[in-house]
Amino acid sequence: MKTDELWQKAIDEHNKKDYHEAHELFEDLWLELDDRTEKDTVQTLAQADALAVHLETRNLRAAQRLMRQLPELLQTFPNNYKNIDLREMKNWINYMISIIPPFGEIKDIPEKKPPNLIHG
């Protein structure tokens, strides 16, 4: 599958709320990319969808492990990539970072589902 097809399929699965499949597709896309900036953007999306899966399944320790990676990835996460507005996703990730501690107890987490990825 070409990178543009992988990208669109990953976006479609994410927007259908099949975060596991979207995560897998973003990882497949990540393997196909050469540019470091693009790889970081796609990796952030893959990690965000993995976080959504862990929150859905209440695998909170795995969610906490992601909290140790996502803040660094978010530093270079753009507002827009391939004509997809990523600002709401960036806000959601920042919110998750602010409420999920990297260690210790996790209280109930509202807004577990990330926003849809829309053209913009």
Contacts in CASP RR format, 6 or more apart in sequence:
PFRMAT RR
TARGET T0000
AUTHOR 0000-0000-0000
METHOD contacts of the structure
MODEL  1
MKTDELWQKAIDEHNKKDYHEAHELFEDLWLELDDRTEKDTVQTLAQADA
LAVHLETRNLRAAQRLMRQLPELLQTFPNNYKNIDLREMKNWINYMISII
PPFGEIKDIPEKKPPNLIHG
1 9 0 8 1.000
1 28 0 8 1.000
3 29 0 8 1.000
3 32 0 8 1.000
3 33 0 8 1.000
6 25 0 8 1.000
6 28 0 8 1.000
6 29 0 8 1.000
6 32 0 8 1.000
7 29 0 8 1.000
7 82 0 8 1.000
9 25 0 8 1.000
10 22 0 8 1.000
10 25 0 8 1.000
10 26 0 8 1.000
10 29 0 8 1.000
10 45 0 8 1.000
11 22 0 8 1.000
11 84 0 8 1.000
11 117 0 8 1.000
13 19 0 8 1.000
13 21 0 8 1.000
13 22 0 8 1.000
13 25 0 8 1.000
14 22 0 8 1.000
14 45 0 8 1.000
14 49 0 8 1.000
14 114 0 8 1.000
14 116 0 8 1.000
14 117 0 8 1.000
15 116 0 8 1.000
15 117 0 8 1.000
17 113 0 8 1.000
19 49 0 8 1.000
19 50 0 8 1.000
19 52 0 8 1.000
19 53 0 8 1.000
19 56 0 8 1.000
19 114 0 8 1.000
20 49 0 8 1.000
20 53 0 8 1.000
22 45 0 8 1.000
22 49 0 8 1.000
23 46 0 8 1.000
23 49 0 8 1.000
23 50 0 8 1.000
23 53 0 8 1.000
26 42 0 8 1.000
26 43 0 8 1.000
26 45 0 8 1.000
26 46 0 8 1.000
26 49 0 8 1.000
27 46 0 8 1.000
29 42 0 8 1.000
30 39 0 8 1.000
30 42 0 8 1.000
30 43 0 8 1.000
30 46 0 8 1.000
33 39 0 8 1.000
33 42 0 8 1.000
37 76 0 8 1.000
38 81 0 8 1.000
40 73 0 8 1.000
40 76 0 8 1.000
40 77 0 8 1.000
41 76 0 8 1.000
41 77 0 8 1.000
41 78 0 8 1.000
41 81 0 8 1.000
41 86 0 8 1.000
43 73 0 8 1.000
44 70 0 8 1.000
44 73 0 8 1.000
44 74 0 8 1.000
44 77 0 8 1.000
44 93 0 8 1.000
45 89 0 8 1.000
45 117 0 8 1.000
47 66 0 8 1.000
47 69 0 8 1.000
47 70 0 8 1.000
47 73 0 8 1.000
48 70 0 8 1.000
48 89 0 8 1.000
48 92 0 8 1.000
48 93 0 8 1.000
48 114 0 8 1.000
49 114 0 8 1.000
50 62 0 8 1.000
50 66 0 8 1.000
51 63 0 8 1.000
51 66 0 8 1.000
51 70 0 8 1.000
51 93 0 8 1.000
51 96 0 8 1.000
51 114 0 8 1.000
52 112 0 8 1.000
52 113 0 8 1.000
52 114 0 8 1.000
53 59 0 8 1.000
54 60 0 8 1.000
54 62 0 8 1.000
54 63 0 8 1.000
54 66 0 8 1.000
55 63 0 8 1.000
55 109 0 8 1.000
55 112 0 8 1.000
56 112 0 8 1.000
60 106 0 8 1.000
63 100 0 8 1.000
63 106 0 8 1.000
64 100 0 8 1.000
64 101 0 8 1.000
64 102 0 8 1.000
64 103 0 8 1.000
64 104 0 8 1.000
64 106 0 8 1.000
67 96 0 8 1.000
67 97 0 8 1.000
67 100 0 8 1.000
67 101 0 8 1.000
67 102 0 8 1.000
68 102 0 8 1.000
70 93 0 8 1.000
70 96 0 8 1.000
70 97 0 8 1.000
71 97 0 8 1.000
74 90 0 8 1.000
74 93 0 8 1.000
74 94 0 8 1.000
74 97 0 8 1.000
77 86 0 8 1.000
77 90 0 8 1.000
77 93 0 8 1.000
78 86 0 8 1.000
79 85 0 8 1.000
79 86 0 8 1.000
79 87 0 8 1.000
79 90 0 8 1.000
80 86 0 8 1.000
80 87 0 8 1.000
80 120 0 8 1.000
83 119 0 8 1.000
83 120 0 8 1.000
84 117 0 8 1.000
84 118 0 8 1.000
84 119 0 8 1.000
84 120 0 8 1.000
85 117 0 8 1.000
85 118 0 8 1.000
85 119 0 8 1.000
85 120 0 8 1.000
86 117 0 8 1.000
88 115 0 8 1.000
89 114 0 8 1.000
89 115 0 8 1.000
89 117 0 8 1.000
91 115 0 8 1.000
92 111 0 8 1.000
92 114 0 8 1.000
92 115 0 8 1.000
93 114 0 8 1.000
95 111 0 8 1.000
96 109 0 8 1.000
99 107 0 8 1.000
99 109 0 8 1.000
100 106 0 8 1.000
100 109 0 8 1.000
END
